[in-house]
């Protein structure tokens, strides 16, 4: 399958589907990162048969990170998809718009405009870099790593 064929998703290429899938996957990643953060941070002392305060703090951190990452992912994919539908082009500029909008969420959370502008510019630059590289982080080697052989071999 060629790269252009892989990008043609048909019914799954709507703005709503892309936004919801971006939000869902980002929320999941955020909750995992929140759980890791809760593991490494100081939690209330767990006394004998009283683990509830530690579970509450872990749940709050997981939810906080999940909501933040979900909002960033939803904003990026929504702005990217809307920009693509308005402009009628699939190019790196859509990702730049989405990256800037998603990065500005960090500024809203911090309550400071310079943080939002800096984070938006950084995410826009990363998105442009990834799109300019053909959405690959390494050069293709020609090898496939599959859990099963491609040909049907009878041994």
DSSP file (Angstrom, degrees, kcal/mol; ACC not computed):
  #  RESIDUE AA STRUCTURE BP1 BP2  ACC     N-H-->O    O-->H-N    N-H-->O    O-->H-N    TCO  KAPPA ALPHA  PHI   PSI    X-CA   Y-CA   Z-CA
    1    1 A X              0   0    0      0, 0.0     2,-0.1     0, 0.0     0, 0.0   0.000 360.0 360.0 360.0 130.2    0.0    0.0    0.0
    2    2 A X     >  -     0   0    0      1,-0.1     4,-2.1     4,-0.0     5,-0.2  -0.316 360.0-109.5 -77.3 163.8    1.4    3.4   -1.0
    3    3 A X  H  > S+     0   0    0      1,-0.2     4,-1.3     2,-0.2     5,-0.1   0.879 118.5  51.5 -63.2 -39.1    1.5    6.3    1.4
    4    4 A X  H  > S+     0   0    0      1,-0.2     4,-0.8     2,-0.2    -1,-0.2   0.880 109.9  49.7 -67.5 -36.8   -1.2    8.2   -0.4
    5    5 A X  H >4 S+     0   0    0      1,-0.2     3,-0.6     2,-0.2    -1,-0.2   0.876 107.8  54.4 -67.4 -36.6   -3.5    5.2   -0.3
    6    6 A X  H 3< S+     0   0    0     -4,-2.1    -1,-0.2     1,-0.2    -2,-0.2   0.811 106.1  52.4 -67.7 -29.0   -2.9    4.8    3.4
    7    7 A X  H 3< S+     0   0    0     -4,-1.3     2,-1.1    -5,-0.2    -1,-0.2   0.683  86.4  90.5 -81.4 -17.2   -3.9    8.4    4.1
    8    8 A X    <<  +     0   0    0     -4,-0.8    -1,-0.1    -3,-0.6     4,-0.0  -0.690  48.3 165.7 -82.3 101.0   -7.2    8.0    2.2
    9    9 A X    >   -     0   0    0     -2,-1.1     3,-1.7     1,-0.3     2,-0.2   0.437  22.2-159.9-100.4  -1.3   -9.5    6.9    5.1
   10   10 A X  G >  S+     0   0    0      1,-0.3     3,-1.6     2,-0.2    -1,-0.3  -0.398  75.5   9.4  64.9-123.0  -12.9    7.4    3.5
   11   11 A X  G >  S+     0   0    0      1,-0.3     3,-0.6    -2,-0.2    -1,-0.3   0.711 126.3  63.2 -65.7 -20.9  -15.7    7.8    6.0
   12   12 A X  G <  S+     0   0    0     -3,-1.7    -1,-0.3     1,-0.2    -2,-0.2   0.360  84.2  79.3 -85.4   7.0  -13.1    7.9    8.9
   13   13 A X  G <   +     0   0    0     -3,-1.6    -1,-0.2     4,-0.1    -2,-0.1   0.087  64.6 122.6-102.5  22.7  -11.7   11.2    7.5
   14   14 A X  S <> S-     0   0    0     -3,-0.6     4,-2.3     1,-0.1     5,-0.2  -0.434  72.4-117.6 -81.6 160.5  -14.4   13.5    8.9
   15   15 A X  H  > S+     0   0    0      1,-0.2     4,-2.4     2,-0.2     5,-0.2   0.911 114.1  49.9 -62.2 -42.9  -13.6   16.4   11.2
   16   16 A X  H  > S+     0   0    0      2,-0.2     4,-2.6     1,-0.2     5,-0.2   0.925 111.9  46.4 -65.4 -45.3  -15.7   14.9   14.0
   17   17 A X  H  > S+     0   0    0      1,-0.2     4,-2.6     2,-0.2     5,-0.2   0.927 114.2  47.9 -64.8 -43.5  -14.1   11.4   13.8
   18   18 A X  H  X S+     0   0    0     -4,-2.3     4,-2.2     2,-0.2    -1,-0.2   0.901 113.2  48.4 -64.1 -39.9  -10.6   12.8   13.6
   19   19 A X  H  X S+     0   0    0     -4,-2.4     4,-2.4    -5,-0.2    -2,-0.2   0.935 114.0  45.3 -65.6 -46.2  -11.2   15.2   16.6
   20   20 A X  H  X S+     0   0    0     -4,-2.6     4,-2.7     2,-0.2    -2,-0.2   0.887 114.1  48.3 -67.0 -38.7  -12.7   12.4   18.8
   21   21 A X  H  X S+     0   0    0     -4,-2.6     4,-2.3    -5,-0.2     5,-0.3   0.890 112.8  48.8 -69.9 -36.6  -10.0    9.9   17.9
   22   22 A X  H  X S+     0   0    0     -4,-2.2     4,-1.8    -5,-0.2    52,-0.2   0.899 113.9  46.5 -65.4 -40.5   -7.3   12.5   18.6
   23   23 A X  H  X S+     0   0    0     -4,-2.4     4,-2.5    50,-0.3    -2,-0.2   0.918 114.0  48.1 -67.4 -43.3   -9.0   13.4   21.9
   24   24 A X  H  X S+     0   0    0     -4,-2.7     4,-2.2     2,-0.2    -2,-0.2   0.930 114.2  43.5 -65.3 -46.6   -9.4    9.8   23.0
   25   25 A X  H  X S+     0   0    0     -4,-2.3     4,-2.2     1,-0.2    -1,-0.2   0.879 116.1  48.4 -69.0 -35.8   -5.9    8.7   22.2
   26   26 A X  H  X S+     0   0    0     -4,-1.8     4,-2.5    -5,-0.3    44,-0.3   0.879 109.8  52.5 -70.3 -36.8   -4.4   11.8   23.8
   27   27 A X  H  X S+     0   0    0     -4,-2.5     4,-2.3    42,-0.2    -2,-0.2   0.918 110.0  49.1 -62.5 -42.9   -6.6   11.3   26.9
   28   28 A X  H  X S+     0   0    0     -4,-2.2     4,-1.9     2,-0.2    -2,-0.2   0.926 112.2  47.5 -62.5 -45.1   -5.3    7.7   27.2
   29   29 A X  H  X S+     0   0    0     -4,-2.2     4,-2.3     1,-0.2    -1,-0.2   0.899 111.6  52.0 -62.7 -39.7   -1.7    8.8   26.8
   30   30 A X  H  X S+     0   0    0     -4,-2.5     4,-2.6    36,-0.2    36,-0.3   0.887 107.4  50.8 -65.3 -39.3   -2.3   11.6   29.4
   31   31 A X  H  X S+     0   0    0     -4,-2.3     4,-2.1    34,-0.2    -1,-0.2   0.879 110.4  50.0 -67.3 -35.5   -3.7    9.2   32.0
   32   32 A X  H  X S+     0   0    0     -4,-1.9     4,-2.1     2,-0.2    -2,-0.2   0.931 112.5  46.4 -66.0 -44.4   -0.8    6.9   31.6
   33   33 A X  H  X S+     0   0    0     -4,-2.3     4,-2.6     1,-0.2    -2,-0.2   0.883 111.1  53.4 -64.9 -37.4    1.6    9.8   32.0
   34   34 A X  H  X S+     0   0    0     -4,-2.6     4,-2.5    28,-0.2    -1,-0.2   0.885 107.7  50.5 -63.4 -38.9   -0.4   11.0   35.0
   35   35 A X  H  X S+     0   0    0     -4,-2.1     4,-1.7     2,-0.2    -2,-0.2   0.901 111.0  48.4 -65.7 -40.0   -0.1    7.5   36.6
   36   36 A X  H  X S+     0   0    0     -4,-2.1     4,-1.8     2,-0.2    -2,-0.2   0.923 112.2  49.1 -64.9 -43.3    3.6    7.5   36.1
   37   37 A X  H  X S+     0   0    0     -4,-2.6     4,-1.6     1,-0.2    -2,-0.2   0.904 109.9  51.2 -62.1 -41.6    3.8   11.0   37.6
   38   38 A X  H  < S+     0   0    0     -4,-2.5    -1,-0.2     1,-0.2    -2,-0.2   0.841 108.1  53.5 -65.1 -32.2    1.7    9.9   40.6
   39   39 A X  H  < S+     0   0    0     -4,-1.7    -1,-0.2     1,-0.2    -2,-0.2   0.885 114.7  39.7 -68.4 -37.9    4.0    7.0   41.1
   40   40 A X  H  < S+     0   0    0     -4,-1.8    -2,-0.2    -5,-0.1    -1,-0.2   0.638 105.6  77.5 -88.8 -14.5    7.1    9.2   41.2
   41   41 A X  S  < S-     0   0    0     -4,-1.6     2,-0.5    -5,-0.2    -3,-0.0  -0.409  95.4 -84.3 -92.1 171.6    5.7   12.1   43.2
   42   42 A X        -     0   0    0     -2,-0.1     2,-0.3     3,-0.0    -1,-0.1  -0.609  47.3-171.0 -75.7 124.3    5.1   12.3   46.9
   43   43 A X        -     0   0    0     -2,-0.5    11,-0.1    -4,-0.1     3,-0.1  -0.784  36.7 -81.9-109.7 159.2    1.7   10.7   47.8
   44   44 A X        -     0   0    0     -2,-0.3    -1,-0.1     9,-0.2    10,-0.1  -0.254  61.6 -87.4 -57.6 147.7    0.1   10.9   51.3
   45   45 A X        -     0   0    0      1,-0.1     2,-0.9     8,-0.1    -1,-0.1  -0.344  38.6-133.7 -60.3 129.4    1.4    8.4   53.7
   46   46 A X        -     0   0    0     -3,-0.1     5,-0.2    -2,-0.1    -1,-0.1  -0.773  27.7-164.7 -88.8 110.8   -0.5    5.2   53.4
   47   47 A X  B >   -A   50   0A   0      3,-1.0     3,-1.9    -2,-0.9     2,-0.3  -0.263  41.7 -56.7 -87.8 179.4   -1.3    4.1   56.9
   48   48 A X  T 3  S-     0   0    0      1,-0.3    -1,-0.2    -2,-0.1     3,-0.0  -0.406 122.1 -13.6 -62.5 119.1   -2.5    0.7   58.0
   49   49 A X  T 3  S+     0   0    0     -2,-0.3     2,-0.3     1,-0.1    -1,-0.3   0.666 113.6 104.1  61.9  21.0   -5.6   -0.2   56.1
   50   50 A X  B <   +A   47   0A   0     -3,-1.9    -3,-1.0     1,-0.1     4,-0.2  -0.741  25.1 139.5-131.8  85.1   -6.0    3.4   54.8
   51   51 A X     >  +     0   0    0     -2,-0.3     4,-1.9    -5,-0.2     3,-0.3   0.417  43.4 100.1-102.5  -1.2   -5.0    3.6   51.2
   52   52 A X  H  > S+     0   0    0      1,-0.2     4,-2.5     2,-0.2     5,-0.2   0.868  76.3  53.7 -59.9 -42.9   -7.8    6.0   50.1
   53   53 A X  H  > S+     0   0    0      1,-0.2     4,-2.2     2,-0.2    -1,-0.2   0.899 110.3  48.1 -60.9 -38.8   -5.8    9.3   50.2
   54   54 A X  H  > S+     0   0    0     -3,-0.3     4,-2.3     2,-0.2    -1,-0.2   0.902 112.1  49.0 -67.5 -39.8   -3.1    7.9   47.9
   55   55 A X  H  X S+     0   0    0     -4,-1.9     4,-2.5     2,-0.2    -2,-0.2   0.885 110.4  51.7 -66.2 -38.2   -5.7    6.5   45.5
   56   56 A X  H  X S+     0   0    0     -4,-2.5     4,-2.4     2,-0.2    -2,-0.2   0.928 111.2  46.3 -63.9 -44.7   -7.5    9.8   45.4
   57   57 A X  H  X S+     0   0    0     -4,-2.2     4,-2.4     2,-0.2     5,-0.2   0.907 112.9  50.0 -65.9 -40.7   -4.3   11.8   44.6
   58   58 A X  H  X S+     0   0    0     -4,-2.3     4,-2.6     2,-0.2    -2,-0.2   0.928 111.9  48.2 -62.0 -44.8   -3.4    9.3   41.9
   59   59 A X  H  X S+     0   0    0     -4,-2.5     4,-2.5     1,-0.2    -2,-0.2   0.892 111.0  50.6 -63.0 -40.2   -6.8    9.5   40.3
   60   60 A X  H  X S+     0   0    0     -4,-2.4     4,-2.7     2,-0.2    -1,-0.2   0.917 112.2  46.7 -64.7 -42.8   -6.7   13.3   40.4
   61   61 A X  H  X S+     0   0    0     -4,-2.4     4,-2.6     2,-0.2     5,-0.3   0.921 112.8  49.3 -65.5 -42.8   -3.3   13.4   38.7
   62   62 A X  H  X S+     0   0    0     -4,-2.6     4,-2.4   -28,-0.2   -28,-0.2   0.922 114.4  45.7 -62.0 -43.1   -4.4   10.8   36.1
   63   63 A X  H  X S+     0   0    0     -4,-2.5     4,-2.7     2,-0.2     5,-0.2   0.901 112.3  50.8 -66.2 -41.1   -7.5   12.8   35.4
   64   64 A X  H  X S+     0   0    0     -4,-2.7     4,-2.2     2,-0.2    -2,-0.2   0.945 115.0  41.5 -62.8 -48.8   -5.7   16.1   35.3
   65   65 A X  H  X S+     0   0    0     -4,-2.6     4,-2.9     1,-0.2     5,-0.3   0.901 114.7  52.9 -65.6 -39.9   -3.1   14.9   32.8
   66   66 A X  H  X S+     0   0    0     -4,-2.4     4,-2.6   -36,-0.3   -36,-0.2   0.918 110.7  45.9 -62.1 -44.1   -5.7   13.0   30.8
   67   67 A X  H  X S+     0   0    0     -4,-2.7     4,-2.4     2,-0.2    -1,-0.2   0.911 114.3  48.7 -66.4 -41.9   -7.9   16.1   30.4
   68   68 A X  H  X S+     0   0    0     -4,-2.2     4,-2.2    -5,-0.2    -2,-0.2   0.956 115.9  41.9 -62.6 -50.3   -5.0   18.3   29.5
   69   69 A X  H  X S+     0   0    0     -4,-2.9     4,-2.8     1,-0.2   -42,-0.2   0.882 113.7  53.5 -65.9 -37.2   -3.6   15.9   26.9
   70   70 A X  H  X S+     0   0    0     -4,-2.6     4,-2.7   -44,-0.3     5,-0.2   0.903 109.5  48.3 -62.9 -41.1   -7.1   15.2   25.6
   71   71 A X  H  X S+     0   0    0     -4,-2.4     4,-2.3     2,-0.2    -2,-0.2   0.897 112.8  48.3 -65.7 -40.0   -7.7   18.9   25.1
   72   72 A X  H  X S+     0   0    0     -4,-2.2     4,-2.5     2,-0.2    -2,-0.2   0.940 114.6  45.1 -64.8 -46.5   -4.4   19.3   23.3
   73   73 A X  H  X S+     0   0    0     -4,-2.8     4,-2.4     2,-0.2   -50,-0.3   0.907 114.5  48.0 -64.6 -42.5   -5.0   16.3   21.0
   74   74 A X  H  X S+     0   0    0     -4,-2.7     4,-2.4   -52,-0.2     5,-0.2   0.910 113.2  48.1 -65.2 -41.7   -8.6   17.3   20.3
   75   75 A X  H  X S+     0   0    0     -4,-2.3     4,-2.5    -5,-0.2     5,-0.3   0.925 112.3  48.9 -65.4 -44.0   -7.6   20.9   19.5
   76   76 A X  H  X S+     0   0    0     -4,-2.5     4,-2.4    -5,-0.2    -2,-0.2   0.959 116.2  41.1 -60.3 -51.3   -4.7   19.8   17.2
   77   77 A X  H  X S+     0   0    0     -4,-2.4     4,-2.5     1,-0.2     5,-0.2   0.873 115.7  50.3 -69.1 -35.6   -6.7   17.4   15.2
   78   78 A X  H  X S+     0   0    0     -4,-2.4     4,-2.9    -5,-0.2     5,-0.3   0.950 114.1  43.0 -67.3 -47.3   -9.8   19.6   15.0
   79   79 A X  H  X S+     0   0    0     -4,-2.5     4,-2.5    -5,-0.2     5,-0.2   0.893 115.1  51.2 -66.1 -38.1   -7.9   22.7   13.8
   80   80 A X  H  X S+     0   0    0     -4,-2.4     4,-2.0    -5,-0.3    -1,-0.2   0.931 114.4  43.0 -61.8 -46.1   -5.8   20.5   11.4
   81   81 A X  H  X S+     0   0    0     -4,-2.5     4,-2.2     2,-0.2    -2,-0.2   0.897 115.6  47.6 -69.6 -40.9   -9.0   19.0    9.9
   82   82 A X  H  X S+     0   0    0     -4,-2.9     4,-2.5     2,-0.2     5,-0.2   0.914 112.4  50.0 -66.8 -41.4  -10.9   22.2    9.7
   83   83 A X  H  X S+     0   0    0     -4,-2.5     4,-2.8    -5,-0.3     5,-0.3   0.901 110.5  50.5 -61.9 -40.5   -7.9   24.0    8.1
   84   84 A X  H  X S+     0   0    0     -4,-2.0     4,-2.1    -5,-0.2     5,-0.5   0.904 112.3  46.2 -64.6 -40.4   -7.7   21.1    5.6
   85   85 A X  H  < S+     0   0    0     -4,-2.2    -2,-0.2     2,-0.2    -1,-0.2   0.865 116.5  44.5 -72.3 -34.1  -11.4   21.4    4.7
   86   86 A X  H  < S+     0   0    0     -4,-2.5    -2,-0.2    -5,-0.2    -1,-0.2   0.935 121.9  36.8 -73.0 -46.2  -11.3   25.2    4.4
   87   87 A X  H  < S-     0   0    0     -4,-2.8    -2,-0.2    -5,-0.2    -3,-0.2   0.776  96.4-138.4 -78.5 -26.9   -8.0   25.4    2.4
   88   88 A X     <  +     0   0    0     -4,-2.1     2,-0.3    -5,-0.3    -3,-0.2   0.718  66.1 106.7  75.7  20.5   -8.7   22.2    0.4
   89   89 A X        -     0   0    0     -5,-0.5     2,-0.7    -6,-0.3    -1,-0.3  -0.973  62.3-146.0-133.4 146.3   -5.1   21.1    0.7
   90   90 A X        +     0   0    0     -2,-0.3     2,-0.2    -3,-0.1    -6,-0.0  -0.856  55.5 121.1-107.1  93.3   -3.3   18.4    2.7
   91   91 A X  S >> S-     0   0    0     -2,-0.7     3,-0.9     0, 0.0     4,-0.7  -0.807  77.7 -84.8-142.3-175.9    0.0   20.0    3.5
   92   92 A X  H 3> S+     0   0    0     -2,-0.2     4,-1.8     1,-0.2     5,-0.1   0.712 112.5  73.7 -69.2 -20.8    2.2   21.0    6.4
   93   93 A X  H 3> S+     0   0    0      1,-0.2     4,-2.4     2,-0.2    -1,-0.2   0.869  91.8  56.2 -63.7 -36.4    0.5   24.3    6.9
   94   94 A X  H <> S+     0   0    0     -3,-0.9     4,-2.4     1,-0.2    -1,-0.2   0.917 108.2  48.0 -60.5 -42.8   -2.6   22.6    8.4
   95   95 A X  H  X S+     0   0    0     -4,-0.7     4,-3.0     2,-0.2    -1,-0.2   0.841 108.1  55.1 -66.3 -33.8   -0.4   20.9   11.0
   96   96 A X  H  X S+     0   0    0     -4,-1.8     4,-2.3     2,-0.2    -2,-0.2   0.930 109.8  46.3 -65.1 -44.7    1.3   24.3   11.8
   97   97 A X  H  X S+     0   0    0     -4,-2.4     4,-2.2     2,-0.2    -2,-0.2   0.938 115.5  46.5 -61.1 -46.3   -2.1   25.8   12.5
   98   98 A X  H  X S+     0   0    0     -4,-2.4     4,-2.6     1,-0.2    -2,-0.2   0.899 112.0  50.8 -63.3 -41.5   -3.1   22.8   14.6
   99   99 A X  H  X S+     0   0    0     -4,-3.0     4,-2.5     2,-0.2    25,-0.3   0.893 110.5  48.7 -64.3 -40.6    0.2   22.8   16.5
  100  100 A X  H  X S+     0   0    0     -4,-2.3     4,-1.5    23,-0.2    -1,-0.2   0.921 113.6  46.3 -66.8 -42.0   -0.1   26.5   17.3
  101  101 A X  H  X S+     0   0    0     -4,-2.2     4,-0.5    -5,-0.2    -2,-0.2   0.908 114.5  47.7 -65.9 -41.3   -3.7   26.2   18.6
  102  102 A X  H >< S+     0   0    0     -4,-2.6     3,-1.0     1,-0.2     4,-0.5   0.898 110.7  51.2 -68.0 -40.0   -2.8   23.1   20.6
  103  103 A X  H >X S+     0   0    0     -4,-2.5     3,-1.1     1,-0.2     4,-0.7   0.816  99.5  64.5 -66.3 -30.0    0.2   24.7   22.1
  104  104 A X  H 3X S+     0   0    0     -4,-1.5     4,-1.8     1,-0.2     3,-0.3   0.723  86.7  72.5 -68.1 -18.4   -1.7   27.7   23.2
  105  105 A X  H <X S+     0   0    0     -3,-1.0     4,-2.3    -4,-0.5    -1,-0.2   0.866  91.6  57.3 -62.4 -34.6   -3.8   25.5   25.5
  106  106 A X  H <> S+     0   0    0     -3,-1.1     4,-2.1    -4,-0.5    -1,-0.2   0.855 105.0  51.3 -64.4 -33.0   -0.7   25.3   27.8
  107  107 A X  H  X>S+     0   0    0     -4,-0.7     4,-1.7    -3,-0.3     5,-1.5   0.881 108.4  50.8 -69.5 -38.5   -0.8   29.1   28.0
  108  108 A X  H  <5S+     0   0    0     -4,-1.8    -2,-0.2     2,-0.2    -1,-0.2   0.909 111.3  48.6 -63.2 -40.7   -4.5   29.1   28.9
  109  109 A X  H  <5S+     0   0    0     -4,-2.3    -2,-0.2     1,-0.2    -1,-0.2   0.903 115.5  43.1 -66.2 -40.7   -3.7   26.5   31.6
  110  110 A X  H  <5S-     0   0    0     -4,-2.1    -1,-0.2     2,-0.2    -2,-0.2   0.704 105.6-130.2 -77.7 -19.2   -0.8   28.6   33.0
  111  111 A X  T  <5S+     0   0    0     -4,-1.7     2,-0.4     1,-0.2    -3,-0.2   0.718  70.6 112.7  77.8  20.5   -2.7   31.8   32.7
  112  112 A X     >< -     0   0    0     -5,-1.5     4,-1.5    -6,-0.2    -1,-0.2  -0.992  58.6-151.6-132.1 129.7    0.1   33.6   30.8
  113  113 A X  H  > S+     0   0    0     -2,-0.4     4,-2.6     1,-0.2     5,-0.2   0.902  96.2  55.7 -66.0 -43.5    0.0   34.7   27.2
  114  114 A X  H  > S+     0   0    0      1,-0.2     4,-2.5     2,-0.2    -1,-0.2   0.872 106.6  51.8 -60.5 -34.2    3.8   34.4   26.6
  115  115 A X  H  > S+     0   0    0      2,-0.2     4,-2.8     1,-0.2     5,-0.3   0.923 110.9  48.1 -65.4 -42.6    3.7   30.8   27.7
  116  116 A X  H  X S+     0   0    0     -4,-1.5     4,-2.4     2,-0.2    -2,-0.2   0.904 112.6  47.7 -63.4 -42.2    0.9   30.1   25.2
  117  117 A X  H  X S+     0   0    0     -4,-2.6     4,-2.3     2,-0.2    -2,-0.2   0.914 114.9  45.8 -66.3 -41.9    2.7   31.9   22.4
  118  118 A X  H  X S+     0   0    0     -4,-2.5     4,-2.3    -5,-0.2    -2,-0.2   0.925 115.4  45.1 -67.1 -44.8    5.9   30.0   23.1
  119  119 A X  H  X S+     0   0    0     -4,-2.8     4,-2.5    -5,-0.2     5,-0.2   0.885 113.6  51.2 -67.0 -37.6    4.3   26.6   23.4
  120  120 A X  H  X S+     0   0    0     -4,-2.4     4,-2.3   -17,-0.4   -17,-0.2   0.918 111.2  47.2 -64.2 -42.9    2.2   27.2   20.3
  121  121 A X  H  X S+     0   0    0     -4,-2.3     4,-2.2     2,-0.2    -2,-0.2   0.896 112.5  50.3 -65.2 -39.3    5.3   28.2   18.3
  122  122 A X  H  X S+     0   0    0     -4,-2.3     4,-2.3     2,-0.2    -2,-0.2   0.925 112.7  45.1 -65.6 -44.1    7.1   25.1   19.6
  123  123 A X  H  X S+     0   0    0     -4,-2.5     4,-2.3   -24,-0.2   -23,-0.2   0.864 112.1  52.5 -69.2 -34.2    4.3   22.7   18.7
  124  124 A X  H  X S+     0   0    0     -4,-2.3     4,-2.4   -25,-0.3    -1,-0.2   0.902 110.2  48.7 -64.8 -40.3    3.9   24.4   15.3
  125  125 A X  H  X S+     0   0    0     -4,-2.2     4,-2.5     2,-0.2    -2,-0.2   0.909 111.6  48.6 -66.5 -41.8    7.6   23.9   14.6
  126  126 A X  H  X S+     0   0    0     -4,-2.3     4,-2.5     2,-0.2    -2,-0.2   0.912 112.0  49.4 -64.4 -41.5    7.5   20.3   15.7
  127  127 A X  H  X S+     0   0    0     -4,-2.3     4,-2.5     2,-0.2    -2,-0.2   0.911 111.9  47.9 -63.9 -42.4    4.5   19.6   13.5
  128  128 A X  H  X S+     0   0    0     -4,-2.4     4,-2.4     2,-0.2    -2,-0.2   0.897 111.6  51.1 -64.6 -39.8    6.1   21.3   10.5
  129  129 A X  H  X S+     0   0    0     -4,-2.5     4,-1.3     2,-0.2    -2,-0.2   0.919 112.2  45.9 -63.3 -43.8    9.3   19.3   11.1
  130  130 A X  H  <>S+     0   0    0     -4,-2.5     5,-2.4     1,-0.2     6,-0.4   0.908 114.8  46.9 -67.3 -41.4    7.4   16.0   11.2
  131  131 A X  H ><5S+     0   0    0     -4,-2.5     3,-1.4     1,-0.2    -2,-0.2   0.863 109.2  54.4 -69.1 -34.6    5.3   16.9    8.1
  132  132 A X  H 3<5S+     0   0    0     -4,-2.4    -1,-0.2     1,-0.3    -2,-0.2   0.807 104.3  56.4 -68.0 -28.0    8.4   18.0    6.2
  133  133 A X  T 3<5S-     0   0    0     -4,-1.3     3,-0.5    -5,-0.2    -1,-0.3   0.298 123.7-103.4 -85.2  10.3   10.0   14.6    6.9
  134  134 A X  T < 5 -     0   0    0     -3,-1.4    -3,-0.2     1,-0.2    -2,-0.1   0.775  66.4 -69.6  74.8  25.3    7.1   12.8    5.4
  135  135 A X  S   <S+     0   0    0     -5,-2.4     2,-0.4     1,-0.2    -1,-0.2   0.815 107.0 119.3  60.1  34.2    5.7   11.8    8.8
  136  136 A X        -     0   0    0     -3,-0.5    -1,-0.2    -6,-0.4     3,-0.1  -0.979  51.9-161.5-127.5 142.6    8.6    9.5    9.5
  137  137 A X  S    S+     0   0    0     -2,-0.4     2,-0.3     1,-0.1    -1,-0.1   0.522  80.0  27.3 -99.2  -6.4   11.1    9.7   12.3
  138  138 A X  S    S-     0   0    0     -5,-0.1     2,-0.2     0, 0.0    -1,-0.1  -0.977  89.9 -93.6-148.4 161.5   13.6    7.4   10.6
  139  139 A X        -     0   0    0     -2,-0.3     2,-0.2     1,-0.1    -2,-0.0  -0.492  47.4-104.3 -75.9 142.3   14.7    6.4    7.1
  140  140 A X        -     0   0    0     -2,-0.2    -1,-0.1     1,-0.1    -4,-0.0  -0.455  27.8-166.5 -67.9 137.6   13.1    3.3    5.6
  141  141 A X        -     0   0    0      2,-0.3    -1,-0.1    -2,-0.2     3,-0.1   0.548  38.3-117.0-100.2 -10.7   15.5    0.3    5.6
  142  142 A X  S    S+     0   0    0      1,-0.3     2,-0.3     0, 0.0    -2,-0.1   0.351  79.6 114.3  89.1  -7.3   13.5   -1.9    3.3
  143  143 A X        -     0   0    0      2,-0.0     2,-0.4     0, 0.0    -1,-0.3  -0.717  54.6-147.5 -97.3 148.8   13.0   -4.5    6.1
  144  144 A X        -     0   0    0     -2,-0.3     2,-0.7    -3,-0.1     0, 0.0  -0.937   2.1-154.4-115.5 139.6    9.7   -5.5    7.6
  145  145 A X        +     0   0    0     -2,-0.4     2,-0.3     2,-0.0    -2,-0.0  -0.814  31.1 159.2-113.6  89.7    9.3   -6.5   11.2
  146  146 A X        -     0   0    0     -2,-0.7     4,-0.1     2,-0.1    -2,-0.0  -0.814  47.7-130.5-110.8 150.6    6.2   -8.6   11.3
  147  147 A X  S    S+     0   0    0     -2,-0.3     2,-0.3     2,-0.1    -1,-0.1   0.500  95.7  37.0 -77.1  -0.3    5.2  -11.2   14.0
  148  148 A X  S    S-     0   0    0      0, 0.0    -2,-0.1     0, 0.0     2,-0.1  -0.972  95.9 -94.3-144.9 155.5    4.5  -13.7   11.2
  149  149 A X        -     0   0    0     -2,-0.3    -2,-0.1     1,-0.1     4,-0.1  -0.428  26.4-136.9 -71.5 149.6    6.1  -14.5    7.9
  150  150 A X  S    S+     0   0    0     -2,-0.1     2,-0.2     2,-0.1    -1,-0.1   0.919  85.0  61.1 -73.3 -44.7    4.6  -12.9    4.8
  151  151 A X  S    S-     0   0    0      1,-0.1     2,-1.0    -3,-0.0    -2,-0.1  -0.483  91.4-114.9 -82.0 155.5    4.6  -15.9    2.6
  152  152 A X        -     0   0    0     -2,-0.2     2,-0.4     2,-0.0    -1,-0.1  -0.792  42.3-171.0 -88.9 103.3    2.7  -19.0    3.4
  153  153 A X        -     0   0    0     -2,-1.0     2,-0.7    -4,-0.1    -4,-0.1  -0.807  17.7-152.6-103.5 136.0    5.5  -21.6    4.0
  154  154 A X              0   0    0     -2,-0.4    -2,-0.0     1,-0.1     0, 0.0  -0.928 360.0 360.0-103.9 115.1    5.0  -25.3    4.5
  155  155 A X              0   0    0     -2,-0.7    -1,-0.1     0, 0.0    -2,-0.0   0.413 360.0 360.0 -99.5 360.0    7.8  -26.7    6.5
